[in-house]
């Protein structure tokens, strides 16, 4: 595979980053940190993600003027976080388009997870042939559950 030099000019306080390649001509390392979902009812969403996926609040940011609240949720094993943003003045349902994006969660007990989600009434699609299913959160975001 050929190595390609990637150039970019990013202006940050009058400082330009001209080359994102290091001296060994390899790409910088990146890792996913969080995914953001905007939500209408923050308490309802926190409750859903806690019950459905065991995610717990690990950090909260409140705007000084009260215009937004950001809550970060994380599984007990750490790492990747789900960021929930509540915008005080957003007065309509979020338009998720065709909802062709999703996060995937691996269940350590797939059958138990499926039973929980069935009892919660949040399973929105199942693909038995692939052995997966999707749940929908209170705002309509789809979350894939894999064994």
N, CA and C atoms as an extended XYZ file, in Angstrom:
441
Properties=species:S:1:pos:R:3:atomname:S:1:resname:S:1:resid:I:1 pbc="F F F"
N         0.843       -1.174        0.000 N   UNK     1
C         0.000        0.000        0.000 CA  UNK     1
C         0.887        1.235        0.000 C   UNK     1
N         0.618        2.160       -0.868 N   UNK     2
C         1.426        3.373       -0.983 CA  UNK     2
C         1.116        4.318        0.167 C   UNK     2
N         2.143        5.002        0.653 N   UNK     3
C         1.965        5.989        1.700 CA  UNK     3
C         1.759        7.339        1.042 C   UNK     3
N         0.740        8.050        1.499 N   UNK     4
C         0.420        9.331        0.904 CA  UNK     4
C         0.637       10.422        1.947 C   UNK     4
N         1.294       11.491        1.570 N   UNK     5
C         1.480       12.630        2.460 CA  UNK     5
C         0.206       13.450        2.458 C   UNK     5
N        -0.292       13.762        3.640 N   UNK     6
C        -1.522       14.527        3.757 CA  UNK     6
C        -1.176       15.906        4.291 C   UNK     6
N        -1.509       16.920        3.534 N   UNK     7
C        -1.232       18.302        3.929 CA  UNK     7
C        -2.530       18.987        4.326 C   UNK     7
N        -2.421       19.804        5.325 N   UNK     8
C        -3.587       20.607        5.665 CA  UNK     8
C        -3.111       21.930        6.222 C   UNK     8
N        -3.880       22.936        6.030 N   UNK     9
C        -3.574       24.249        6.590 CA  UNK     9
C        -4.715       24.622        7.512 C   UNK     9
N        -4.477       24.498        8.787 N   UNK    10
C        -5.483       24.811        9.777 CA  UNK    10
C        -5.031       26.057       10.516 C   UNK    10
N        -5.855       27.056       10.520 N   UNK    11
C        -5.495       28.287       11.203 CA  UNK    11
C        -6.033       28.212       12.627 C   UNK    11
N        -5.135       28.264       13.566 N   UNK    12
C        -5.508       28.209       14.961 CA  UNK    12
C        -4.727       29.304       15.672 C   UNK    12
N        -5.413       30.433       15.949 N   UNK    13
C        -4.767       31.585       16.574 CA  UNK    13
C        -3.503       31.991       15.832 C   UNK    13
N        -3.645       32.148       14.536 N   UNK    14
C        -2.559       32.577       13.651 CA  UNK    14
C        -1.397       31.586       13.571 C   UNK    14
N        -1.624       30.348       13.935 N   UNK    15
C        -0.605       29.305       13.833 CA  UNK    15
C        -1.094       28.302       12.801 C   UNK    15
N        -0.246       27.920       11.881 N   UNK    16
C        -0.638       26.992       10.833 CA  UNK    16
C        -0.002       25.634       11.070 C   UNK    16
N        -0.814       24.600       11.014 N   UNK    17
C        -0.317       23.240       11.066 CA  UNK    17
C        -0.221       22.796        9.621 C   UNK    17
N         0.994       22.610        9.127 N   UNK    18
C         1.184       22.380        7.702 CA  UNK    18
C         1.205       20.919        7.323 C   UNK    18
N         1.555       20.040        8.223 N   UNK    19
C         1.715       18.644        7.849 CA  UNK    19
C         1.319       17.765        9.024 C   UNK    19
N         0.336       16.875        8.838 N   UNK    20
C        -0.088       16.025        9.941 CA  UNK    20
C         0.692       14.723        9.988 C   UNK    20
N         1.720       14.603        9.178 N   UNK    21
C         2.543       13.399        9.172 CA  UNK    21
C         3.715       13.600       10.119 C   UNK    21
N         4.123       12.547       10.827 N   UNK    22
C         5.300       12.686       11.680 CA  UNK    22
C         6.566       12.390       10.882 C   UNK    22
N         7.707       12.451       11.539 N   UNK    23
C         8.990       12.302       10.836 CA  UNK    23
C         9.141       10.942       10.176 C   UNK    23
N         8.492        9.911       10.712 N   UNK    24
C         8.585        8.575       10.119 CA  UNK    24
C         7.598        8.398        8.969 C   UNK    24
N         6.879        9.469        8.598 N   UNK    25
C         5.914        9.445        7.503 CA  UNK    25
C         4.798        8.428        7.740 C   UNK    25
N         4.323        8.360        8.967 N   UNK    26
C         3.174        7.512        9.261 CA  UNK    26
C         2.063        8.394        9.828 C   UNK    26
N         0.845        7.914        9.747 N   UNK    27
C        -0.289        8.698       10.206 CA  UNK    27
C        -0.290        8.834       11.719 C   UNK    27
N        -0.779        9.983       12.177 N   UNK    28
C        -0.977       10.180       13.607 CA  UNK    28
C        -2.026        9.181       14.067 C   UNK    28
N        -2.029        8.871       15.346 N   UNK    29
C        -2.987        7.911       15.884 CA  UNK    29
C        -4.206        8.643       16.436 C   UNK    29
N        -5.362        8.131       16.093 N   UNK    30
C        -6.620        8.673       16.582 CA  UNK    30
C        -7.418        7.534       17.197 C   UNK    30
N        -8.270        7.869       18.155 N   UNK    31
C        -9.196        6.884       18.707 CA  UNK    31
C       -10.525        7.575       18.946 C   UNK    31
N       -11.612        6.861       18.792 N   UNK    32
C       -12.906        7.487       19.032 CA  UNK    32
C       -13.050        7.834       20.517 C   UNK    32
N       -13.661        8.971       20.798 N   UNK    33
C       -13.815        9.436       22.168 CA  UNK    33
C       -15.283        9.465       22.578 C   UNK    33
N       -16.112       10.069       21.724 N   UNK    34
C       -17.546       10.091       22.034 CA  UNK    34
C       -18.377       10.302       20.774 C   UNK    34
N       -19.637        9.992       20.899 N   UNK    35
C       -20.649       10.246       19.875 CA  UNK    35
C       -21.693       11.139       20.531 C   UNK    35
N       -22.177       12.151       19.825 N   UNK    36
C       -23.164       13.070       20.374 CA  UNK    36
C       -24.548       12.798       19.815 C   UNK    36
N       -25.528       12.758       20.700 N   UNK    37
C       -26.937       12.725       20.319 CA  UNK    37
C       -27.626       13.889       21.018 C   UNK    37
N       -28.377       14.677       20.255 N   UNK    38
C       -29.201       15.723       20.853 CA  UNK    38
C       -30.508       15.085       21.297 C   UNK    38
N       -30.967       15.441       22.500 N   UNK    39
C       -32.153       14.818       23.074 CA  UNK    39
C       -33.136       15.880       23.554 C   UNK    39
N       -34.411       15.551       23.495 N   UNK    40
C       -35.463       16.477       23.934 CA  UNK    40
C       -35.665       16.433       25.439 C   UNK    40
N       -35.665       15.241       26.033 N   UNK    41
C       -35.912       15.078       27.466 CA  UNK    41
C       -34.689       14.392       28.067 C   UNK    41
N       -33.820       15.167       28.673 N   UNK    42
C       -32.542       14.664       29.164 CA  UNK    42
C       -32.722       13.582       30.229 C   UNK    42
N       -33.597       13.812       31.193 N   UNK    43
C       -33.805       12.827       32.264 CA  UNK    43
C       -34.318       11.504       31.697 C   UNK    43
N       -35.242       11.576       30.772 N   UNK    44
C       -35.790       10.363       30.146 CA  UNK    44
C       -34.700        9.604       29.388 C   UNK    44
N       -33.845       10.331       28.677 N   UNK    45
C       -32.764        9.691       27.923 CA  UNK    45
C       -31.725        9.069       28.847 C   UNK    45
N       -31.342        9.769       29.912 N   UNK    46
C       -30.386        9.208       30.874 CA  UNK    46
C       -30.956        7.929       31.480 C   UNK    46
N       -32.223        7.955       31.831 N   UNK    47
C       -32.888        6.768       32.389 CA  UNK    47
C       -32.888        5.616       31.378 C   UNK    47
N       -33.228        5.914       30.121 N   UNK    48
C       -33.255        4.886       29.080 CA  UNK    48
C       -31.884        4.237       28.917 C   UNK    48
N       -30.835        5.040       28.744 N   UNK    49
C       -29.496        4.493       28.513 CA  UNK    49
C       -28.977        3.742       29.738 C   UNK    49
N       -29.390        4.158       30.914 N   UNK    50
C       -29.027        3.420       32.120 CA  UNK    50
C       -29.692        2.059       32.170 C   UNK    50
N       -31.004        2.022       31.933 N   UNK    51
C       -31.747        0.761       31.982 CA  UNK    51
C       -31.414       -0.158       30.809 C   UNK    51
N       -31.362        0.392       29.607 N   UNK    52
C       -31.203       -0.432       28.408 CA  UNK    52
C       -29.769       -0.904       28.194 C   UNK    52
N       -28.777       -0.061       28.555 N   UNK    53
C       -27.389       -0.379       28.212 CA  UNK    53
C       -26.413       -0.274       29.381 C   UNK    53
N       -26.904        0.067       30.554 N   UNK    54
C       -26.042        0.152       31.728 CA  UNK    54
C       -25.083        1.321       31.715 C   UNK    54
N       -25.380        2.357       30.921 N   UNK    55
C       -24.495        3.519       30.861 CA  UNK    55
C       -24.783        4.440       32.045 C   UNK    55
N       -23.726        5.002       32.602 N   UNK    56
C       -23.840        5.885       33.764 CA  UNK    56
C       -23.262        7.255       33.432 C   UNK    56
N       -23.833        8.281       34.052 N   UNK    57
C       -23.322        9.639       33.870 CA  UNK    57
C       -21.950        9.757       34.523 C   UNK    57
N       -20.987       10.289       33.738 N   UNK    58
C       -19.634       10.475       34.258 CA  UNK    58
C       -19.201       11.939       34.273 C   UNK    58
N       -19.928       12.778       33.556 N   UNK    59
C       -19.570       14.191       33.504 CA  UNK    59
C       -20.761       14.974       33.016 C   UNK    59
N       -20.861       16.222       33.478 N   UNK    60
C       -21.974       17.096       33.073 CA  UNK    60
C       -21.447       18.514       32.898 C   UNK    60
N       -21.925       19.169       31.839 N   UNK    61
C       -21.592       20.566       31.593 CA  UNK    61
C       -22.907       21.337       31.499 C   UNK    61
N       -23.053       22.355       32.331 N   UNK    62
C       -24.234       23.217       32.312 CA  UNK    62
C       -23.828       24.593       31.803 C   UNK    62
N       -24.510       25.085       30.794 N   UNK    63
C       -24.239       26.433       30.300 CA  UNK    63
C       -24.590       27.437       31.385 C   UNK    63
N       -23.774       28.464       31.526 N   UNK    64
C       -24.029       29.490       32.533 CA  UNK    64
C       -25.404       30.120       32.372 C   UNK    64
N       -25.841       30.280       31.126 N   UNK    65
C       -27.143       30.905       30.869 CA  UNK    65
C       -28.288       29.893       30.804 C   UNK    65
N       -27.979       28.612       31.043 N   UNK    66
C       -29.007       27.576       31.034 CA  UNK    66
C       -29.460       27.136       29.658 C   UNK    66
N       -28.786       27.588       28.600 N   UNK    67
C       -29.234       27.297       27.240 CA  UNK    67
C       -28.962       25.853       26.806 C   UNK    67
N       -28.027       25.179       27.459 N   UNK    68
C       -27.778       23.780       27.129 CA  UNK    68
C       -27.207       23.039       28.325 C   UNK    68
N       -27.373       21.742       28.287 N   UNK    69
C       -26.750       20.820       29.246 CA  UNK    69
C       -26.167       19.686       28.424 C   UNK    69
N       -24.930       19.338       28.712 N   UNK    70
C       -24.273       18.205       28.060 CA  UNK    70
C       -23.954       17.174       29.139 C   UNK    70
N       -24.363       15.943       28.895 N   UNK    71
C       -24.097       14.853       29.831 CA  UNK    71
C       -23.344       13.761       29.086 C   UNK    71
N       -22.267       13.287       29.689 N   UNK    72
C       -21.486       12.189       29.113 CA  UNK    72
C       -21.828       10.911       29.865 C   UNK    72
N       -22.178        9.877       29.108 N   UNK    73
C       -22.495        8.562       29.668 CA  UNK    73
C       -21.410        7.582       29.248 C   UNK    73
N       -21.162        6.599       30.109 N   UNK    74
C       -20.092        5.644       29.826 CA  UNK    74
C       -20.434        4.309       30.483 C   UNK    74
N       -19.980        3.218       29.854 N   UNK    75
C       -20.137        1.911       30.469 CA  UNK    75
C       -19.113        1.769       31.582 C   UNK    75
N       -19.317        0.803       32.454 N   UNK    76
C       -18.419        0.671       33.600 CA  UNK    76
C       -17.003        0.287       33.219 C   UNK    76
N       -16.798       -0.263       32.010 N   UNK    77
C       -15.431       -0.612       31.604 CA  UNK    77
C       -14.687        0.576       30.998 C   UNK    77
N       -15.345        1.744       30.916 N   UNK    78
C       -14.677        2.969       30.488 CA  UNK    78
C       -14.527        3.092       28.989 C   UNK    78
N       -13.703        4.038       28.584 N   UNK    79
C       -13.445        4.242       27.168 CA  UNK    79
C       -14.440        5.172       26.517 C   UNK    79
N       -14.967        4.733       25.403 N   UNK    80
C       -15.874        5.514       24.572 CA  UNK    80
C       -17.077        6.024       25.374 C   UNK    80
N       -17.481        7.264       25.097 N   UNK    81
C       -18.602        7.875       25.807 CA  UNK    81
C       -19.705        8.285       24.839 C   UNK    81
N       -20.926        8.284       25.352 N   UNK    82
C       -22.066        8.819       24.622 CA  UNK    82
C       -22.369       10.184       25.225 C   UNK    82
N       -22.364       11.197       24.378 N   UNK    83
C       -22.632       12.573       24.808 CA  UNK    83
C       -24.077       12.904       24.476 C   UNK    83
N       -24.848       13.250       25.487 N   UNK    84
C       -26.230       13.675       25.290 CA  UNK    84
C       -26.285       15.183       25.481 C   UNK    84
N       -26.824       15.881       24.489 N   UNK    85
C       -26.941       17.335       24.569 CA  UNK    85
C       -28.407       17.725       24.579 C   UNK    85
N       -28.782       18.503       25.592 N   UNK    86
C       -30.134       19.034       25.673 CA  UNK    86
C       -30.053       20.535       25.420 C   UNK    86
N       -30.748       20.991       24.375 N   UNK    87
C       -30.803       22.410       24.040 CA  UNK    87
C       -32.125       22.969       24.543 C   UNK    87
N       -32.079       23.861       25.506 N   UNK    88
C       -33.279       24.382       26.172 CA  UNK    88
C       -34.313       24.921       25.195 C   UNK    88
N       -33.884       25.649       24.191 N   UNK    89
C       -34.824       26.334       23.307 CA  UNK    89
C       -35.202       25.564       22.052 C   UNK    89
N       -34.748       24.326       21.922 N   UNK    90
C       -35.117       23.525       20.746 CA  UNK    90
C       -36.511       22.976       20.989 C   UNK    90
N       -37.479       23.375       20.173 N   UNK    91
C       -38.887       23.123       20.478 CA  UNK    91
C       -39.580       22.115       19.563 C   UNK    91
N       -38.805       21.274       18.885 N   UNK    92
C       -39.431       20.302       17.984 CA  UNK    92
C       -38.630       18.996       18.026 C   UNK    92
N       -39.224       17.962       17.486 N   UNK    93
C       -38.558       16.670       17.393 CA  UNK    93
C       -37.346       16.783       16.473 C   UNK    93
N       -36.269       16.103       16.811 N   UNK    94
C       -35.085       16.115       15.956 CA  UNK    94
C       -35.346       15.330       14.683 C   UNK    94
N       -34.921       15.882       13.547 N   UNK    95
C       -35.063       15.224       12.255 CA  UNK    95
C       -33.851       14.318       12.058 C   UNK    95
N       -34.062       13.019       12.128 N   UNK    96
C       -32.970       12.061       11.997 CA  UNK    96
C       -32.830       11.540       10.581 C   UNK    96
N       -33.496       12.180        9.641 N   UNK    97
C       -33.391       11.756        8.244 CA  UNK    97
C       -33.887       10.328        8.087 C   UNK    97
N       -33.166        9.533        7.337 N   UNK    98
C       -33.541        8.133        7.134 CA  UNK    98
C       -32.985        7.230        8.231 C   UNK    98
N       -32.344        7.826        9.233 N   UNK    99
C       -31.806        7.087       10.367 CA  UNK    99
C       -30.872        5.970        9.919 C   UNK    99
N       -30.026        6.275        8.956 N   UNK   100
C       -29.090        5.284        8.411 CA  UNK   100
C       -27.749        5.305        9.137 C   UNK   100
N       -27.740        5.767       10.361 N   UNK   101
C       -26.526        5.733       11.179 CA  UNK   101
C       -26.905        5.115       12.521 C   UNK   101
N       -25.941        4.571       13.210 N   UNK   102
C       -26.222        3.975       14.511 CA  UNK   102
C       -24.926        3.671       15.250 C   UNK   102
N       -25.047        3.490       16.546 N   UNK   103
C       -23.969        2.960       17.376 CA  UNK   103
C       -24.266        1.486       17.596 C   UNK   103
N       -23.228        0.700       17.786 N   UNK   104
C       -23.415       -0.723       18.077 CA  UNK   104
C       -22.857       -1.019       19.467 C   UNK   104
N       -23.563       -1.865       20.196 N   UNK   105
C       -23.148       -2.298       21.523 CA  UNK   105
C       -23.084       -3.819       21.532 C   UNK   105
N       -22.002       -4.355       22.090 N   UNK   106
C       -21.864       -5.804       22.248 CA  UNK   106
C       -22.406       -6.174       23.622 C   UNK   106
N       -23.301       -7.152       23.654 N   UNK   107
C       -23.890       -7.614       24.909 CA  UNK   107
C       -23.128       -8.834       25.410 C   UNK   107
N       -22.785       -8.835       26.691 N   UNK   108
C       -22.085      -10.007       27.228 CA  UNK   108
C       -23.043      -11.179       27.426 C   UNK   108
N       -24.345      -10.889       27.520 N   UNK   109
C       -25.372      -11.933       27.568 CA  UNK   109
C       -26.474      -11.512       26.601 C   UNK   109
N       -26.325      -11.925       25.360 N   UNK   110
C       -27.199      -11.475       24.281 CA  UNK   110
C       -28.668      -11.829       24.553 C   UNK   110
N       -28.931      -13.043       24.992 N   UNK   111
C       -30.321      -13.466       25.241 CA  UNK   111
C       -30.958      -12.656       26.368 C   UNK   111
N       -30.204      -12.417       27.420 N   UNK   112
C       -30.712      -11.624       28.543 CA  UNK   112
C       -30.970      -10.186       28.095 C   UNK   112
N       -30.066       -9.644       27.286 N   UNK   113
C       -30.235       -8.286       26.762 CA  UNK   113
C       -31.491       -8.206       25.890 C   UNK   113
N       -31.673       -9.212       25.035 N   UNK   114
C       -32.846       -9.239       24.157 CA  UNK   114
C       -34.126       -9.277       24.977 C   UNK   114
N       -34.156      -10.086       26.032 N   UNK   115
C       -35.340      -10.171       26.890 CA  UNK   115
C       -35.613       -8.823       27.570 C   UNK   115
N       -34.571       -8.170       28.063 N   UNK   116
C       -34.728       -6.860       28.702 CA  UNK   116
C       -35.305       -5.855       27.719 C   UNK   116
N       -34.733       -5.797       26.523 N   UNK   117
C       -35.180       -4.822       25.535 CA  UNK   117
C       -36.590       -5.138       25.024 C   UNK   117
N       -36.913       -6.425       24.915 N   UNK   118
C       -38.277       -6.805       24.545 CA  UNK   118
C       -39.254       -6.318       25.622 C   UNK   118
N       -38.901       -6.543       26.899 N   UNK   119
C       -39.765       -6.110       28.000 CA  UNK   119
C       -39.892       -4.586       28.065 C   UNK   119
N       -38.841       -3.874       27.672 N   UNK   120
C       -38.884       -2.402       27.647 CA  UNK   120
C       -39.672       -1.892       26.444 C   UNK   120
N       -39.906       -2.755       25.447 N   UNK   121
C       -40.637       -2.357       24.253 CA  UNK   121
C       -39.844       -1.453       23.325 C   UNK   121
N       -38.522       -1.559       23.360 N   UNK   122
C       -37.710       -0.644       22.551 CA  UNK   122
C       -37.049       -1.312       21.346 C   UNK   122
N       -37.304       -2.609       21.099 N   UNK   123
C       -36.747       -3.260       19.906 CA  UNK   123
C       -37.513       -2.730       18.692 C   UNK   123
N       -36.773       -2.181       17.736 N   UNK   124
C       -37.424       -1.598       16.562 CA  UNK   124
C       -37.145       -2.404       15.291 C   UNK   124
N       -36.132       -3.267       15.315 N   UNK   125
C       -35.818       -4.082       14.138 CA  UNK   125
C       -34.976       -5.275       14.576 C   UNK   125
N       -35.299       -6.438       14.020 N   UNK   126
C       -34.516       -7.643       14.296 CA  UNK   126
C       -34.102       -8.287       12.985 C   UNK   126
N       -32.879       -8.789       12.946 N   UNK   127
C       -32.396       -9.554       11.810 CA  UNK   127
C       -31.862      -10.868       12.366 C   UNK   127
N       -32.760      -11.852       12.463 N   UNK   128
C       -32.403      -13.141       13.048 CA  UNK   128
C       -31.317      -13.849       12.233 C   UNK   128
N       -31.346      -13.680       10.914 N   UNK   129
C       -30.347      -14.323       10.054 CA  UNK   129
C       -28.930      -13.842       10.392 C   UNK   129
N       -28.797      -12.545       10.678 N   UNK   130
C       -27.495      -11.988       11.052 CA  UNK   130
C       -27.229      -12.108       12.554 C   UNK   130
N       -28.269      -12.415       13.328 N   UNK   131
C       -28.110      -12.557       14.769 CA  UNK   131
C       -27.957      -11.236       15.501 C   UNK   131
N       -28.617      -10.202       15.003 N   UNK   132
C       -28.543       -8.877       15.613 CA  UNK   132
C       -29.943       -8.290       15.733 C   UNK   132
N       -30.052       -7.224       16.518 N   UNK   133
C       -31.288       -6.450       16.548 CA  UNK   133
C       -30.951       -5.007       16.907 C   UNK   133
N       -31.935       -4.150       16.723 N   UNK   134
C       -31.769       -2.736       17.021 CA  UNK   134
C       -32.814       -2.313       18.044 C   UNK   134
N       -32.409       -1.391       18.911 N   UNK   135
C       -33.357       -0.741       19.809 CA  UNK   135
C       -33.400        0.735       19.440 C   UNK   135
N       -34.484        1.392       19.810 N   UNK   136
C       -34.648        2.819       19.524 CA  UNK   136
C       -34.744        3.564       20.848 C   UNK   136
N       -33.982        4.664       20.968 N   UNK   137
C       -34.030        5.453       22.199 CA  UNK   137
C       -35.234        6.387       22.154 C   UNK   137
N       -35.501        7.146       23.223 N   UNK   138
C       -36.693        8.006       23.252 CA  UNK   138
C       -36.761        9.052       22.139 C   UNK   138
N       -35.613        9.404       21.542 N   UNK   139
C       -35.617       10.389       20.452 CA  UNK   139
C       -35.559        9.751       19.080 C   UNK   139
N       -35.582        8.421       19.016 N   UNK   140
C       -35.602        7.731       17.732 CA  UNK   140
C       -34.252        7.291       17.197 C   UNK   140
N       -33.162        7.499       17.958 N   UNK   141
C       -31.852        7.020       17.518 CA  UNK   141
C       -31.820        5.497       17.629 C   UNK   141
N       -31.281        4.844       16.597 N   UNK   142
C       -31.185        3.387       16.594 CA  UNK   142
C       -29.843        2.956       17.165 C   UNK   142
N       -29.865        1.889       17.975 N   UNK   143
C       -28.682        1.328       18.594 CA  UNK   143
C       -28.666       -0.162       18.296 C   UNK   143
N       -27.588       -0.621       17.684 N   UNK   144
C       -27.481       -2.033       17.303 CA  UNK   144
C       -26.961       -2.837       18.488 C   UNK   144
N       -27.554       -3.990       18.704 N   UNK   145
C       -27.100       -4.908       19.753 CA  UNK   145
C       -26.565       -6.155       19.057 C   UNK   145
N       -25.290       -6.473       19.334 N   UNK   146
C       -24.636       -7.621       18.718 CA  UNK   146
C       -24.179       -8.584       19.811 C   UNK   146
N       -24.124       -9.892       19.468 N   UNK   147
C       -23.696      -10.872       20.495 CA  UNK   147
C       -22.197      -10.810       20.752 C   UNK   147
